Amino acid sequence: MLLQGILRLGSRLRHDRPEGSLSPNKIAVLSHLRRRGPTSPGTIAAAEHQQPQSLTRVFAELEHDGLLVRAVSEEDRRGLVLSITDEGRDTLSRDMAHRAAWLGNALLELTEVERQMLLLAGQLMNKIADSPSAPERG
């Protein structure tokens, strides 16, 4: 039942986007940078369970649009570090506002106890999402 609820709500939030919204990959990259701070393209790709090459175009488009900046890593001069810009934070917030408004209205239909339970569930889901992948079965 938990998995079904997560999938249905995730689908609803992914598809209920106004015209001109950021792509899911762009939202994932900007959200990661806002949450975790400056980081390497490989770290973002791993966190999103993708190959770095799969996000190369996304990184380039976000940089072109002024939503992130690339810099040479201080630790490894061969590597890059990506950072979200103030414009990137603002764009992400505006993009997510529509879904946040819908979710806020939907939460009004719940009791205070139910809302508190969902708040706790959200914290636990973030913790689970940050846990390492399960080893492959062979």
C-alpha positions in Angstrom: 0.0 0.0 0.0 2.9 2.4 0.8 4.6 1.8 -2.5 1.3 2.3 -4.4 0.7 5.6 -2.6 4.2 6.9 -3.3 4.0 6.0 -7.0 0.5 7.5 -7.5 1.4 10.8 -5.7 4.8 11.0 -7.5 3.1 10.5 -10.8 0.5 13.1 -10.0 3.1 15.6 -9.1 5.3 14.8 -12.1 2.5 15.2 -14.6 0.6 18.1 -13.0 3.0 20.8 -14.3 2.1 24.1 -16.0 3.3 24.8 -19.6 7.0 25.7 -19.8 8.0 23.9 -16.5 11.4 22.6 -16.0 12.0 18.9 -17.0 12.0 16.3 -14.3 15.8 16.0 -14.8 16.4 19.7 -14.5 14.3 19.8 -11.3 16.3 16.8 -9.9 19.6 18.5 -10.6 18.6 21.9 -9.2 16.9 20.3 -6.2 20.1 18.2 -5.5 22.3 21.3 -5.7 19.9 23.3 -3.5 19.7 20.5 -0.9 23.4 19.4 -0.9 25.3 22.4 -2.1 28.1 22.5 -4.8 29.0 19.0 -6.0 30.4 17.1 -9.0 28.3 16.0 -12.0 29.1 12.4 -11.1 27.8 12.7 -7.6 24.5 14.2 -8.9 24.2 11.5 -11.5 24.8 8.8 -8.9 22.3 10.3 -6.6 19.7 10.4 -9.4 20.6 6.8 -10.5 21.8 7.9 -13.9 25.0 7.9 -15.9 26.9 11.3 -15.9 26.7 11.3 -19.7 22.9 11.1 -19.5 22.9 14.5 -17.7 25.5 16.3 -19.8 22.9 18.1 -21.9 20.8 18.9 -18.8 23.9 20.5 -17.1 24.7 22.4 -20.3 21.2 23.8 -20.7 21.0 24.8 -17.0 24.3 26.6 -17.3 23.2 28.3 -20.5 20.0 29.5 -18.8 22.0 30.8 -15.9 20.6 28.4 -13.4 23.9 26.7 -12.5 27.6 27.5 -12.8 30.5 25.1 -13.4 33.9 25.6 -11.8 37.1 23.7 -11.6 37.3 21.6 -8.5 39.7 22.9 -5.8 40.4 19.3 -4.7 40.9 17.8 -8.2 41.8 20.3 -10.9 40.6 17.8 -13.5 37.1 17.7 -12.1 34.2 20.1 -12.1 31.9 21.3 -9.4 28.4 22.5 -10.2 26.6 25.1 -8.1 23.1 26.5 -8.2 22.7 30.2 -8.9 20.3 32.6 -7.2 18.3 32.6 -10.4 18.4 28.8 -10.3 16.9 28.8 -6.8 14.2 31.3 -7.8 13.3 29.3 -11.0 13.1 26.1 -9.0 10.9 27.7 -6.4 8.6 29.2 -9.0 8.4 25.9 -10.9 7.5 23.9 -7.8 5.0 26.5 -6.5 2.1 25.2 -8.6 2.5 21.6 -7.3 3.1 22.9 -3.8 -0.2 24.9 -4.0 -2.1 21.8 -5.2 -0.5 19.7 -2.4 -1.3 22.4 0.2 -5.0 22.4 -0.8 -5.1 18.6 -0.8 -3.6 18.6 2.7 -6.4 20.8 4.0 -8.8 17.9 3.5 -6.8 15.9 6.1 -7.0 16.2 9.9 -4.1 17.8 11.9 -3.0 14.3 13.0 -3.0 13.0 9.4 -0.9 16.1 8.3 1.6 15.5 11.1 1.8 11.8 10.1 2.6 12.8 6.5 5.2 15.3 7.7 6.9 12.5 9.6 6.5 10.1 6.6 8.1 12.7 4.3 11.1 12.9 6.6 11.4 9.2 6.7 11.1 8.9 2.9 13.9 11.4 2.4 16.0 9.3 4.8 15.2 6.2 2.8 15.9 7.9 -0.5 19.4 8.8 0.7 20.2 5.3 1.8 22.7 3.3 -0.4 21.4 1.0 -3.1 20.8 -2.6 -2.3 23.5 -5.0 -3.5 22.6 -6.7 -6.8 21.4 -10.2 -6.5 23.2 -12.8 -8.5 
